Each structure stands twice: as C-alpha cells, then as structure tokens.
C-alpha cells in the first residue's frame, strides 16, 4: 500500500478515519449478513470482496465472467486471510446470461448485492459493437439484476458509477449516467446506493497497470503529460464501495472528498516516480521508433525509454469532478467521504424510449455509432461528447 500511495503523491490512506470511526458497526453488519458480489474478480471487485471477507460474513458469493481472475482472487484471499466460517463460493458466470438467471433463481437469499461489473474504458466507444456491449453491461445488466433483487426481497443493492458520469464527455461516462437514471426508477421499490470515484491506481487494464507489463516485456513507458487525475488505491476503492453499501441511504452516491489528502497528479509524473522506485532513470524520447529502439539497450544501463506526449483522443475529460452544481451534497456525515443526496428524478418516457430503441437495434442486428450517440444526447441534453476521430488503440 505504501509504495502505491507514494507513486500517486500521497503519504496516508484516504478513508482510514471514516473506517475506524465506523468499524464496530461495519463489522457487526457484515458479520451478520449475506453478500453477493457481481463482477467480483475485477480490480475493484476483488478489493470489495476482501473488505467483506475479512469481516467474516455469513455468506459471500462472488460472480465474475473471468474464470482466470476468479482463480487468482481465491488464491489471494486464501494466502492473505485464510478461511471463514461463512459460506464462501465463486461462480464463473456472465451476469447477462441465462445461467446467471438460473443461479440467482436457485438461491437469491442475500441481504446485500453489490454490482461492480462494468465496461470502464473510454476506448470501448471506438466501434458500434463494443459500444452496444457497454450499454448492455453498464445499463441493462444493472437494471436486470436490480429487478431480480427486488423480486427476491434483497435488502440493499449497490452499484458503481464513475466520476465521468458527472457532466459526461465520453460514452462510458454517459452510459453510467444513464445507468443512474435507471437505478433511480428502481429505487422506488428497494434501497439502492452508489459510488463515484477516481481512477484506481494499477487496476486491471489501466495505464499504470500497463507500466508493470511494459517493464516485464521490456518495452517503452508511454504516458500523456497534459492530463492530471485523482487516484485511489485498490483498497480505498473497496472501502468506499463497502461504506456506501452499508451506510448509504436510498439513492445516496458516495464519493471521495477533494482535499489536501487527494492529489491531482499527471500520468507522466507517476511514470517518473514509478521508474525511480524500480531503480531506473527515465530517458525522454521524441518518437515511438526511438523509444522502441532504446528499449533494447537502455535497461542494462539502469535507464528506461519514455515517451510523454499530449492527449488528443476521443472522450478524454480535461478535469475530473465527482458531482455537478445541480446535485445536493452532505459533506458533514463523514470526514473524507462526501454524499450526493438524490430525489428519485427520472423521465419514465425517456427511459422507455431508450430501452425500445436499443432493443429494436439489437433485433435488426444492425446499428451505427451515430444513432447511439444521438440517443445519448436525447437522454443527456448537455452531453459534452467531442469526437476527435482518434482512439487509444491507434497509440503505443
């Protein structure tokens, strides 16, 4: 934890005061409850599962589409925490599938269901097919699993939104904003809470996680030098989700307070700190070819080639925000956790139109990105989407 904290420009954990202030109640509620974690083998999912597991739940079932990540999760938990008396099981299932529906129908006896599954990459909006899958996973799977929880009498449903849902500029953030609207509709039938938070440092598929891969494969480190982001550690992401799940009132969205404890830092700055921590001196290159060539010789000299450039890809937000001017905040309840208080505001006709339009597209097995973007603008009139025609897949 300490090494990750220093890389993101911090020297202390963000939520330790809030966790310790509420530790007794948190431990009591977890140890007397039954949990289902969906998308539990991703980076945030694993962090959440660990936070629940170490507090001895009566039941902890984990579902994830990635069989390999699930194996690693179990090995990690057994190696760190050992065993609990409660019922701990994992299931390699797609929550959009019939198999998952059968699994939930056969059991369904949970107090808390936490949904961490998501397509989270801005790069997922480059083609209409991955974009449709993003809508399916982020919006419709959430709506479906939430309805199943209502039908089964689950006490509370939690799902992750994103900081990019506040005034979204990309399709991923917009899909999560639309998800929030669908969740608001169902919140009239059961208690739900959510979380918006910053980038999770070294999460699967993230640029920082890629630094580890580049060193392992002896390849250049590439990062934008003009984008600054807030970062939380994997453990902090797990703590934030659990706090929102257990203590969030209906429709609350938890987020990390922006304070001196949460620093904005550029990817290039983290890359430099990262390399120094690994014992390498960064060498700045001016082209991809130069960086690739130098990767063959520099590491023996204790140096590493880096290419730091400006960002010009679609969907990159200039700055990060966790809430909008129109949202009501409770900044008093916790020390480092803010809470957005929501009324069940949604347009039932718009939600129906969204569902019907997407269903019609899927039935025809034909749709284009332009039509989906148009639909998103109808759902979010002030959607700040900017198409540059450039995507991360075209970069090193």
C-alpha positions in Angstrom: 0.0 0.0 0.0 2.8 2.5 1.0 4.6 2.1 -2.4 1.3 2.7 -4.3 0.5 5.7 -2.1 3.9 7.3 -2.7 3.5 6.8 -6.5 0.3 8.8 -6.6 1.7 11.6 -4.5 0.3 10.7 -1.1 1.6 9.6 2.3 -1.6 8.5 4.0 -4.7 6.4 3.3 -7.8 8.3 2.5 -10.6 6.7 4.4 -8.8 5.3 7.5 -10.5 7.7 9.9 -14.0 7.0 8.5 -13.4 3.3 8.6 -12.1 3.3 12.2 -14.9 5.7 13.3 -17.5 3.2 11.9 -15.5 0.0 12.4 -17.7 -1.6 15.1 -21.0 -1.0 13.2 -19.4 -2.1 9.9 -18.0 -5.3 11.4 -21.4 -6.1 13.1 -23.4 -5.6 9.9 -21.0 -7.6 7.7 -20.7 -10.5 10.1 -24.5 -10.9 10.4 -25.2 -10.5 6.6 -25.2 -12.4 3.3 -23.5 -10.9 0.3 -23.5 -11.4 -3.5 -20.7 -9.6 -5.4 -21.2 -9.3 -9.2 -18.1 -8.5 -11.2 -16.2 -9.5 -8.1 -12.9 -10.6 -9.8 -12.1 -7.2 -11.4 -9.7 -4.9 -9.6 -12.4 -3.0 -7.6 -14.5 -6.2 -7.2 -11.5 -8.0 -5.7 -10.9 -5.1 -3.3 -14.6 -5.2 -2.2 -14.6 -9.0 -1.8 -11.5 -8.7 0.5 -13.1 -5.9 2.6 -16.2 -8.1 3.1 -14.3 -11.4 3.6 -12.0 -10.1 6.4 -15.1 -9.1 8.4 -16.5 -12.6 8.4 -19.8 -12.5 6.6 -22.4 -15.3 7.0 -22.3 -15.8 3.2 -20.2 -14.4 0.4 -20.9 -15.5 -3.2 -18.8 -13.9 -6.0 -19.8 -13.9 -9.6 -17.5 -12.9 -12.5 -17.1 -13.6 -16.2 -13.4 -14.0 -15.9 -12.5 -17.5 -14.8 -8.8 -16.7 -14.5 -9.2 -13.6 -12.4 -11.5 -15.6 -10.1 -8.9 -18.3 -9.6 -6.4 -15.5 -8.6 -8.9 -13.9 -6.3 -9.4 -17.2 -4.4 -5.6 -17.8 -4.2 -5.1 -14.2 -3.0 -7.8 -14.5 -0.3 -6.6 -17.9 1.0 -3.0 -16.6 1.1 -3.8 -13.4 2.9 -6.8 -14.2 5.1 -7.2 -17.9 5.2 -10.8 -19.1 5.8 -14.1 -18.0 7.4 -17.0 -20.0 8.9 -19.4 -18.4 6.4 -20.4 -19.8 3.0 -17.8 -18.5 0.6 -18.1 -19.6 -3.1 -17.2 -18.3 -6.5 -19.1 -18.7 -9.8 -17.6 -18.0 -13.3 -20.8 -16.6 -14.9 -21.8 -13.8 -17.2 -24.5 -11.8 -15.3 -26.3 -11.1 -18.6 -26.7 -14.9 -19.2 -29.5 -17.5 -18.7 -27.1 -19.4 -16.5 -26.8 -16.5 -14.1 -30.6 -16.1 -14.0 -30.9 -19.8 -13.1 -28.2 -19.4 -10.4 -30.0 -16.4 -8.9 -33.4 -18.1 -9.0 -32.0 -21.2 -7.2 -30.6 -19.1 -4.4 -31.4 -15.4 -4.3 -31.1 -15.3 -0.5 -28.9 -12.3 0.0 -29.1 -9.2 2.2 -26.7 -7.1 0.1 -26.0 -7.3 -3.6 -23.0 -5.3 -4.9 -22.6 -4.9 -8.7 -19.0 -4.0 -9.7 -19.3 -5.3 -13.3 -18.7 -2.6 -16.0 -17.1 -1.8 -19.3 -14.9 1.0 -18.0 -12.6 2.0 -20.8 -13.1 5.2 -22.8 -11.6 3.2 -25.7 -14.7 0.9 -25.7 -16.6 3.6 -27.7 -14.5 3.4 -30.8 -16.8 0.9 -32.6 -20.6 0.5 -32.5 -20.4 -3.2 -31.4 -18.3 -2.7 -28.3 -20.3 0.4 -27.6 -23.5 -1.7 -27.6 -21.9 -4.2 -25.2 -21.0 -1.3 -22.9 -24.7 -0.2 -22.9 -25.7 -3.9 -22.2 -23.3 -4.3 -19.3 -23.4 -0.9 -17.7 -27.2 -0.1 -18.1 -29.3 -3.2 -18.9 -27.4 -5.8 -16.8 -27.7 -3.4 -13.8 -31.4 -2.9 -14.4 -32.0 -6.6 -14.8 -30.0 -7.7 -11.7 -31.7 -4.9 -9.7 -35.1 -6.2 -10.7 -34.1 -9.7 -9.7 -33.1 -8.4 -6.3 -36.4 -6.6 -5.9 -38.3 -9.8 -6.7 -36.2 -11.9 -4.3 -36.6 -9.4 -1.4 -32.9 -8.4 -1.1 -32.4 -5.7 1.4 -30.0 -3.4 -0.5 -28.4 -3.1 -3.9 -25.2 -1.2 -4.5 -23.6 -0.4 -7.9 -20.6 1.6 -9.0 -21.0 4.7 -11.1 -18.0 6.8 -12.1 -16.7 10.4 -11.7 -17.1 10.5 -15.5 -20.9 10.4 -15.1 -20.8 14.0 -13.7 -21.1 16.2 -16.8 -20.0 13.3 -19.1 -17.9 14.0 -22.2 -17.5 10.3 -23.2 -19.9 7.4 -24.0 -18.6 5.4 -21.0 -19.4 8.2 -18.5 -22.7 8.8 -20.3 -23.6 5.1 -20.1 -23.1 5.3 -16.3 -25.1 8.5 -16.1 -28.0 6.7 -17.9 -27.5 3.7 -15.6 -28.0 6.1 -12.6 -31.3 7.2 -14.2 -32.5 3.6 -14.5 -31.4 2.9 -10.9 -33.4 5.9 -9.7 -36.5 4.4 -11.3 -36.0 1.1 -9.4 -35.1 3.0 -6.2 -38.8 3.4 -5.6 -39.0 -0.4 -5.0 -35.9 -1.1 -3.0 -32.9 0.7 -1.3 -30.0 1.4 -3.6 -26.8 3.3 -3.2 -23.8 4.0 -5.5 -20.3 5.4 -5.6 -18.4 7.7 -7.9 -14.7 7.7 -7.6 -11.4 8.5 -9.2 -9.0 6.3 -11.1 -8.0 3.1 -9.2 -4.2 3.0 -9.3 -2.8 -0.1 -11.0 -6.3 -1.6 -11.7 -6.5 -4.2 -14.4 -6.2 -2.6 -17.9 -5.3 0.9 -16.6 -2.3 2.8 -17.9 -0.5 2.3 -14.5 -1.1 -1.4 -14.7 0.4 -1.2 -18.2 3.6 0.1 -16.7 4.2 -3.2 -15.0 3.5 -5.0 -18.3 5.9 -2.7 -20.2 8.8 -3.4 -17.7 8.1 -7.1 -17.8 8.1 -7.1 -21.6 11.0 -4.6 -21.9 9.0 -2.0 -23.8 8.9 1.8 -23.5 6.8 3.6 -21.0 4.3 5.9 -22.8 2.0 8.4 -20.9 0.2 11.7 -21.6 1.9 14.7 -19.9 -1.1 17.0 -20.1 -3.8 15.0 -18.2 -4.0 15.1 -14.4 -6.1 12.7 -12.5 -7.1 11.8 -8.9 -6.2 8.3 -7.9 -7.4 6.0 -5.1 -5.7 2.7 -4.2 -7.4 -0.6 -4.8 -8.0 -1.0 -1.0 -9.6 2.5 -0.9 -11.9 1.6 -3.7 -13.1 -1.4 -1.8 -13.6 0.6 1.4 -15.6 3.3 -0.4 -17.9 0.7 -2.0 -18.5 -1.1 1.2 -19.1 2.1 3.2 -21.7 3.2 0.5 -23.3 -0.2 0.5 -23.7 -0.5 4.3 -24.2 3.1 5.3 -25.7 4.7 2.2 -29.4 5.8 2.5 -31.6 5.2 -0.5 -30.3 6.9 -3.7 -27.1 8.1 -2.0 -24.0 8.4 -4.1 -20.7 8.3 -2.1 -17.5 10.0 -3.4 -14.0 10.9 -2.1 -13.9 14.4 -0.8 -11.4 16.6 -2.7 -8.9 17.8 -0.1 -5.2 18.0 0.5 -5.3 14.3 1.1 -6.3 13.6 -2.5 -3.8 14.9 -5.0 -4.1 15.6 -8.7 -1.1 14.1 -10.5 -0.2 13.6 -14.2 0.4 10.1 -15.7 3.9 11.3 -16.8 4.7 12.3 -13.2 3.6 8.9 -11.9 5.7 7.2 -14.6 8.8 9.0 -13.4 8.1 8.1 -9.8 7.4 4.5 -10.8 10.6 4.1 -12.7 12.7 5.6 -9.9 11.0 3.2 -7.4 12.0 0.3 -9.7 15.6 1.6 -9.9 15.5 3.1 -13.4 16.3 6.6 -14.6 13.7 7.8 -17.2 15.1 8.9 -20.6 12.8 11.1 -22.6 12.3 10.2 -26.3 10.8 12.2 -29.1 9.3 9.4 -31.2 7.9 5.9 -30.9 10.6 4.5 -33.1 13.4 6.0 -30.9 11.7 4.7 -27.8 11.3 1.1 -29.2 14.9 1.1 -30.3 16.3 2.4 -27.0 14.3 -0.3 -25.1 16.8 -2.8 -26.5 19.9 -1.2 -24.8 19.0 1.2 -22.0 17.7 -1.2 -19.3 21.2 -2.6 -18.8 22.4 0.9 -18.0 19.7 1.4 -15.4 17.7 3.6 -17.7 14.3 3.3 -19.3 12.9 5.0 -22.5 9.8 7.2 -22.0 7.5 8.9 -24.5 5.4 11.6 -22.9 3.0 13.4 -25.2 -0.2 15.5 -25.3 -3.6 13.7 -25.4 -5.8 14.1 -28.5 -8.1 11.0 -28.3 -11.9 11.0 -28.1 -13.5 11.1 -24.7 -10.7 12.5 -22.6 -12.0 14.9 -20.0 -9.9 18.0 -19.2 -10.6 17.7 -15.5 -12.3 15.4 -13.0 -15.4 16.1 -10.9 -17.5 13.9 -8.7 -20.7 15.9 -8.6 -22.4 18.7 -10.5 -23.7 22.1 -9.4 -27.3 20.8 -9.6 -26.7 18.0 -7.0 -27.3 18.3 -3.3 -24.4 17.3 -1.1 -23.9 16.1 2.5 -20.3 16.9 3.4 -20.7 16.6 7.2 -21.5 13.0 7.8 -18.0 11.6 7.1 -14.5 13.0 7.2 -13.2 12.1 3.8 -16.4 10.8 2.2 -18.9 13.1 0.5 -22.5 12.0 -0.2 -24.8 13.2 -3.0 -28.4 13.1 -1.9 -30.8 12.3 -4.6 -34.5 12.5 -5.2 -36.0 9.8 -7.5 -35.8 12.1 -10.6 -36.1 10.4 -14.0 -38.2 10.7 -17.1 -40.2 7.5 -17.4 -40.9 8.1 -21.1 -37.3 8.7 -22.0 -36.2 5.5 -20.2 -38.8 3.6 -22.1 -37.8 5.1 -25.4 -34.1 4.3 -24.7 -35.0 0.6 -23.9 -37.2 0.3 -27.0 -34.7 1.9 -29.4 -31.8 -0.2 -28.2 -34.0 -3.4 -28.4 -35.1 -2.5 -31.9 -31.4 -2.0 -33.0 -30.4 -5.4 -31.5 -33.3 -7.2 -33.1 -32.2 -5.9 -36.5 -28.6 -6.8 -35.8 -27.7 -3.5 -37.3 -26.8 -0.2 -35.7 -24.2 2.5 -36.1 -22.4 4.7 -33.6 -24.1 7.9 -34.9 -27.5 6.6 -33.9 -26.4 5.6 -30.4 -24.7 9.0 -29.9 -27.9 10.7 -31.0 -29.9 8.6 -28.5 -27.4 9.5 -25.7 -27.8 13.2 -26.5 -31.6 12.8 -26.2 -31.1 11.2 -22.7 -28.5 13.8 -21.6 -29.2 17.1 -23.5 -26.0 18.8 -22.2 -23.8 15.7 -23.0 -20.3 17.2 -23.8 -19.2 14.4 -26.3 -16.4 15.5 -28.6 -15.5 13.2 -31.5 -11.8 13.7 -32.5 -11.6 10.6 -34.8 -8.6 9.4 -32.7 -8.7 6.5 -30.3 -6.2 4.9 -27.8 -6.0 1.7 -29.9 -4.1 3.7 -32.5 -1.4 4.6 -30.0 1.5 2.7 -28.4 
